[in-house]
Amino acid sequence: MNLKTTTPASMEIRQIRSGEAFLVVPLFDQYRVFYKQTSDIPRAKAFIEARLQQHESVIFVAFAKQNDLLHPVGFTQLYPTYSSVRTVKNWILNDLFVEAAYRKNGFGEALIRKAMEFAAATGAHFLQLETATDNFTAQKLYEQIGFQQQQPDTDFLLYRYTLI
């Protein structure tokens, strides 16, 4: 499988580092609003800055080139996860967002493929994601790229305890 990312000349995708949170904060806020959260730029800024400063996530930003200027229009955020039993590292593609005006132009797919390339380069066993059951557009894209919907695990049960 060829995971090498190719992007059109009108698009650039790159990983951002600590100190570059400003490139993704407005997009992250829009992402949260999409999932029915109240817009809160200070909260979005604090969250993204903390993830980057503490090296807890990897964020790729998609830029559209307009008049020789780069404008951030989408992002994906990955979190590492590990399996002690299987002794492997994996990545969770937790967030994916593209501004409405740029959807269906290859930005989402390019971000996913960049995430796949990154995960493979870090020796990950798999890249996992979740999406809303009614997000049919995203489901179609994921399946076209090659993601396979997983059946409920019959070997392990998932438990959750809410702390706050």
PAMI-11391 format. One line per field, with one value per residue (C-alpha): x negated, y, z; residue number from 1; residue in three letters. Coordinates in pm, 1 decimal, decimal comma, padded with zeros to 6 digits, always signed. Layout:
X	(X	...)
Y	(Y	...)
Z	(Z	...)
nr	(NUM	...)
rest	(ALA	...)
// end
This chain:
X	(+00000,0	-00137,5	-00087,2	-00293,0	-00092,0	-00054,5	+00131,2	+00246,8	+00043,5	+00323,4	+00283,6	+00013,2	+00025,9	-00221,8	-00260,8	-00246,9	-00460,6	-00436,8	-00401,5	-00189,5	+00143,1	+00282,1	+00291,9	+00549,5	+00741,1	+01023,2	+01063,3	+01064,0	+01331,7	+01543,5	+01490,7	+01624,2	+01923,7	+01992,1	+02023,4	+02273,7	+02035,1	+02050,6	+01789,6	+01510,6	+01189,1	+00995,7	+01080,5	+00985,4	+00657,1	+00567,9	+00648,8	+00449,2	+00153,3	+00140,0	+00148,1	-00135,2	-00350,1	-00319,8	-00374,3	-00045,6	+00085,5	-00024,4	+00162,7	+00151,1	+00296,1	+00416,4	+00349,0	+00515,9	+00293,0	+00462,8	+00271,5	-00058,4	+00062,8	+00136,5	+00467,9	+00541,0	+00864,9	+00855,4	+00675,8	+00647,4	+00529,5	+00379,0	+00327,3	+00091,9	+00215,5	+00026,9	+00102,8	-00107,6	+00022,2	-00047,4	-00352,2	-00259,0	-00198,7	+00110,2	+00261,9	+00614,9	+00724,9	+00942,7	+01026,7	+01074,1	+01223,8	+01230,1	+01403,6	+01732,8	+01616,4	+01323,0	+01500,9	+01521,1	+01196,0	+00959,1	+00848,4	+01002,7	+00863,3	+00518,1	+00520,5	+00618,7	+00352,6	+00091,9	+00201,7	+00172,5	-00175,8	-00281,8	-00141,1	-00318,3	-00646,4	-00627,7	-00585,0	-00219,8	-00019,5	+00298,0	+00467,4	+00813,2	+01096,0	+01455,3	+01731,1	+02092,3	+02339,0	+02518,0	+02202,8	+02255,4	+02029,3	+01732,4	+01812,9	+01812,2	+01474,3	+01318,9	+01438,8	+01318,0	+00971,6	+00972,6	+01081,7	+01292,2	+01575,3	+01499,3	+01740,2	+01783,2	+01488,9	+01581,6	+01259,2	+01259,2	+01525,4	+01499,1	+01581,8	+01593,0	+01609,5	+01701,4	+01479,9	+01628,5)
Y	(+00000,0	+00339,5	+00585,5	+00869,5	+01188,5	+01394,5	+01721,4	+01957,6	+02273,3	+02477,9	+02289,7	+02240,1	+02013,4	+02029,8	+01932,1	+02222,7	+02255,6	+02422,0	+02795,5	+02748,7	+02678,7	+03003,2	+02830,1	+02576,0	+02734,3	+02889,4	+02562,0	+02360,4	+02589,6	+02538,3	+02162,1	+02172,5	+02379,8	+02119,7	+01867,7	+02088,9	+02257,6	+02629,0	+02839,3	+02915,2	+03043,3	+03077,5	+02718,0	+02595,3	+02787,7	+02651,2	+02294,2	+02300,8	+02481,5	+02225,0	+01929,4	+02077,2	+02195,0	+01860,4	+01660,1	+01479,4	+01504,3	+01553,1	+01810,3	+01847,1	+02161,1	+02191,8	+02525,9	+02659,4	+02872,7	+03196,0	+03473,6	+03321,6	+03327,3	+03022,2	+03014,9	+02732,7	+02558,6	+02220,5	+02004,2	+01660,7	+01576,7	+01240,8	+01089,1	+00799,4	+00485,4	+00172,7	-00193,3	-00359,1	-00704,4	-00663,6	-00440,2	-00198,6	+00170,2	+00291,9	+00627,6	+00757,7	+01008,5	+01191,7	+01515,0	+01595,6	+01922,0	+02116,7	+02452,8	+02413,5	+02620,4	+02381,2	+02048,8	+01809,4	+01954,5	+01686,4	+01857,8	+01597,6	+01307,5	+01468,8	+01519,4	+01155,9	+01029,1	+01246,9	+01094,3	+00744,1	+00819,9	+00960,1	+00661,9	+00416,1	+00608,6	+00585,3	+00207,1	+00205,9	-00111,9	+00077,4	+00416,0	+00425,7	+00676,0	+00716,8	+00921,2	+00999,9	+00738,7	+01000,9	+01146,7	+00958,5	+01185,9	+01114,0	+00742,4	+00725,9	+00901,5	+00676,2	+00363,4	+00491,4	+00542,5	+00188,2	+00216,9	-00079,0	-00047,8	-00269,2	-00507,8	-00497,3	-00666,1	-01009,8	-01057,3	-00736,1	-00521,0	-00143,7	+00022,3	+00390,3	+00573,7	+00942,5	+01151,1	+01496,7)
Z	(+00000,0	-00099,5	+00184,6	+00037,3	+00056,7	-00257,5	-00243,8	-00517,7	-00574,3	-00414,2	-00084,8	+00175,6	+00479,2	+00761,5	+01122,6	+01364,2	+01675,4	+02012,2	+01956,1	+01643,2	+01814,2	+01669,8	+01329,3	+01445,3	+01736,9	+01526,8	+01335,2	+01657,9	+01797,4	+01482,8	+01517,5	+01872,8	+01761,8	+01489,5	+01773,3	+01956,3	+02200,7	+02276,0	+02098,9	+02344,3	+02185,0	+02516,3	+02604,7	+02257,4	+02275,8	+02620,2	+02516,5	+02193,5	+02350,7	+02632,8	+02391,7	+02184,8	+02476,9	+02655,7	+02334,0	+02392,4	+02037,5	+01680,1	+01473,9	+01097,6	+00940,6	+00581,9	+00418,4	+00105,9	-00113,2	-00215,7	-00391,6	-00275,1	+00088,2	+00302,5	+00488,0	+00741,1	+00637,6	+00810,5	+01063,6	+01212,2	+01563,7	+01653,8	+01997,3	+02069,0	+02235,6	+02334,1	+02389,9	+02657,9	+02571,2	+02200,1	+02268,1	+01991,6	+01947,8	+01765,6	+01682,4	+01725,9	+01465,3	+01713,9	+01533,2	+01166,6	+01046,2	+00721,2	+00683,1	+00494,4	+00195,9	+00140,7	+00183,4	-00111,0	-00247,9	-00118,8	+00202,6	+00434,7	+00236,9	+00221,7	+00600,0	+00657,6	+00420,3	+00593,7	+00926,1	+00776,7	+00644,5	+00982,7	+01175,6	+00945,9	+00976,4	+01357,6	+01344,9	+01446,5	+01407,0	+01316,8	+01288,7	+01443,1	+01428,6	+01536,4	+01382,3	+01458,9	+01341,2	+01131,3	+00970,1	+00644,2	+00438,7	+00664,3	+00676,5	+00297,0	+00280,3	+00545,0	+00367,0	+00027,5	+00176,9	+00315,6	+00678,1	+00786,5	+01034,2	+01331,0	+01493,4	+01872,3	+02044,1	+02173,5	+02372,2	+02574,8	+02740,4	+02763,0	+03095,2	+03181,6	+03513,4	+03494,3	+03722,5	+03673,5)
nr	(1	2	3	4	5	6	7	8	9	10	11	12	13	14	15	16	17	18	19	20	21	22	23	24	25	26	27	28	29	30	31	32	33	34	35	36	37	38	39	40	41	42	43	44	45	46	47	48	49	50	51	52	53	54	55	56	57	58	59	60	61	62	63	64	65	66	67	68	69	70	71	72	73	74	75	76	77	78	79	80	81	82	83	84	85	86	87	88	89	90	91	92	93	94	95	96	97	98	99	100	101	102	103	104	105	106	107	108	109	110	111	112	113	114	115	116	117	118	119	120	121	122	123	124	125	126	127	128	129	130	131	132	133	134	135	136	137	138	139	140	141	142	143	144	145	146	147	148	149	150	151	152	153	154	155	156	157	158	159	160	161	162	163	164)
rest	(MET	ASN	LEU	LYS	THR	THR	THR	PRO	ALA	SER	MET	GLU	ILE	ARG	GLN	ILE	ARG	SER	GLY	GLU	ALA	PHE	LEU	VAL	VAL	PRO	LEU	PHE	ASP	GLN	TYR	ARG	VAL	PHE	TYR	LYS	GLN	THR	SER	ASP	ILE	PRO	ARG	ALA	LYS	ALA	PHE	ILE	GLU	ALA	ARG	LEU	GLN	GLN	HIS	GLU	SER	VAL	ILE	PHE	VAL	ALA	PHE	ALA	LYS	GLN	ASN	ASP	LEU	LEU	HIS	PRO	VAL	GLY	PHE	THR	GLN	LEU	TYR	PRO	THR	TYR	SER	SER	VAL	ARG	THR	VAL	LYS	ASN	TRP	ILE	LEU	ASN	ASP	LEU	PHE	VAL	GLU	ALA	ALA	TYR	ARG	LYS	ASN	GLY	PHE	GLY	GLU	ALA	LEU	ILE	ARG	LYS	ALA	MET	GLU	PHE	ALA	ALA	ALA	THR	GLY	ALA	HIS	PHE	LEU	GLN	LEU	GLU	THR	ALA	THR	ASP	ASN	PHE	THR	ALA	GLN	LYS	LEU	TYR	GLU	GLN	ILE	GLY	PHE	GLN	GLN	GLN	GLN	PRO	ASP	THR	ASP	PHE	LEU	LEU	TYR	ARG	TYR	THR	LEU	ILE)
// end
